[in-house]
Amino acid sequence: MTLFVMALLTHAFTQDESDRLGLTNPQIVALGYEAWSAKYSEERGDSTASINIGNTVFRDALLEEDDKIIARWPESRRSFILNLRRDLNVTTRDVVEVGYVVTGGGTIWSNIETGRLVHNEQTISKVLNQRFNSRTTQDEVWTAYQQMNLKFERSVTDMGRYAPVPVEDVEASRRRMLACRERFFGGLSALARQPIGVRREVFAAYVENFRLISRMGD
């Protein structure tokens, strides 16, 4: 992967105060992601950069509100939620880089990444506020992971007929997918000590991350 692509996928989209459209964090969060996105698009347009900035503003506002709750938690609980946030976000970035490789690139992947990071933080918010609505199981996570791997291998084979993916990119992608699996299973012992509602929300977040690949072209 080129340095340009790596910069694109890890770019921290800069903001200034005007990007908040005159709203405070609580006001942005209260709008909800869909309403905020519509408002931001109406005022700033729907270019790739505008979508990314809008996503990042919402995610940062929600994260800062969530951090206020986390600060009141005992150390043992803070450790769990902060590790979960880290693991979900690193998983998103791994999956996005894999997707970039097997589709031949495209700036749409930066929109996918910033959007998925919003959803990851929404998972954190659900856990913090105990607002659970998922019934996703651990088996569904494993199925989604296997489907991601299958889609990747098929895509690499298909692309090989007209534009072979460099071997080093294929191997790097396989390592990223393996890291996703190890990250998920590595967190299961801590997750097992959480209420069933928490577990199901976390399972759902992993499933949706893995489906970024398995549903390509659907």
N, C-alpha and C positions, 0 to 999 in steps of 0.2 A: 504494500500500500504506500502511495506517495506521501510525502510530507504535507502536500496541499490537502489531500483527503483527510489525513489525520487531524490537521488543523480545523478543517470544516466540521468534523464530527465531534471535536472536543471544545469547539469555540464557546467561550463564555459571552453570551450576547449582552453587550453593554447597554445600560439604560441611563437615562437622565430623569430628573423629576417629572418632566412633561409626559414621559411614557406612562405615568400612573393616571393620567387624564384628570388630575385634580382630586383623586380619591385617596383615602387612607387605606391601610391594610385591611382593617375590619370591613370597610365599605366594599373593597374589591372582593374579598372572600364572601361577603353576604350576597353579592350578585350571583355567585356561582360561576363555574367555569364556562358554561355555554353562553350565558348572558354576557359575561365579561368579554368573551371572544367575539361575539357579535358586535358589541359596543366598540371594541378596539378596531375591528375590521372596518366598521362604518366610518370611524374617525381617521384611521391611519392606512387604510387599504389592506389588500390581501396578498401582498408580495411575500416571497419566502422570508425575507428579513422581518417584515412586519408581523407575520405569524409567529416567528420565533421570539421576537421581543414580547409580544402579547402573552405568549405561553410562559415566558420566563418571569414576567412581571407577576402573573397570577401565582405561579409556583412559589416565587420568593415571598409573596404576601402570605400565602397559606403556611409556608414553612416558618416564617417569623411568628405567626400566631400559634402554630403548633409548639414552637420552642418555648413559648411562655408557659404552656401546660407542662412540657417536659421538665422545665426548671423546678417545678413544684414536686416532682416525683422523687422517691428515694433512689439512691444510686443504683441499686440492683435493677430497678425497673427502667431507669434511664439507659442503662447499658443495653438492655434488650432492644428498645425502640430505636436507639441510635445505630446499633449494628444492623437492624432490619432496614432502616433507611439507606444505609451505605450499601448493603447487599443488593437491594432492589435497583438502586441507581447504577451500580457497576454492571449488573446483569443487563439492564437496558442498553448500556453503552456497548457491551459485548455483542448483544444480539443485533444492534443497529450496524455495527461494523461488519458482521457476517452478512447481513442483508445488503449492505452496500457492495460487498464483493460479488455476491451471486447474481445481482441485478445489473452489474456493470456501472453502478454509481447513480448519481442524480441528487440534486439538492433537496428533493422531497424527503430524503432520509434525515435531514436536519430538522424538518418539521415533525417527522415521526418521533425523533428523539426528544425534542422539547415537549411535545404533547404527552409522550409516555412518562416523562419525568413529572408532569403534572399529576397524572393518574397514580404514580407511585406515592406522591405526597398526600393524595387523597386517601390512599390506603392507610398511611400513617395517621391521618386525621380521624379516620373511622376507628382505628384502634384506640387512640387517645380519648375519643368521646364515646366509645362503646356504641357506635351506630353500625350495626352489622346487618347485612342483607344477602350475603353470599352463602351458597350451600356447596361450594366447590370442595372436592375431596383431594387427598394426596394422590390417589390413583390417577385423577385427571391431570395432575401436574406431570406425572411420569408419562402419560399418554401424549400430552402436548410436547414434552421434550423429545420423545421418540419421533413424533411427526415432524418436528423441526429438523431433526437430523436427516430424516428420509427426504424431506423437501430440499434440503441443502445438497445432498448427494445427487438427487435427480437433476437439480438445476445445474450443478457443475457438469454433469454428463451432457445435458442438453446444450449448454453453452460451448462445450468442447467441440461441437460439430461445426461451429462457425467462428467462435472467438474464445479460444481456450483461456481459462482463468490461470494466471501464473501459479506454479506449484507452491511457491512460498506463501501466497495468499490463501490457497486452499488449506495448507497445513496450519497456518495461523488461525484460520476460522475454526478448524476442528479443535484446536487448543482452547479457543474461546468458548465453544459450546461445552467442552468437557469441564472447563472452569465453572460454567453456569451450573452444571449438574453437581459438581463438588460443593459449590457455594450453597446450593439449596439443601443438599443432604447434610452439610456441615452445620446448618442452622436448625436442624430438626430437633435436636435434644433440648435446646432452649425453647423452641416453639411448642414442644410437647407439654411444657409446664404452663402454657397459656390456656385460657378458656377456649372452648370450641369455636366461638364466634371469631376470635382473633385468628385462630388457625385457618379457618375457612377464608377469611379476607386475604390472608397472606398467600394461601394456595391460589386464590383467584388472580392475584397480582402476578404471580409467576406464570400462570397459564396464559394470561394476556400478553406478557412479554414474549414467551416462546411462540405464540401464534402470530407475532409480527412476521416470522419467517414461514411458518407452515401454511399461512393463508395468502401468501404472495400469489397474485394472479387469479385469486378467487373472485 
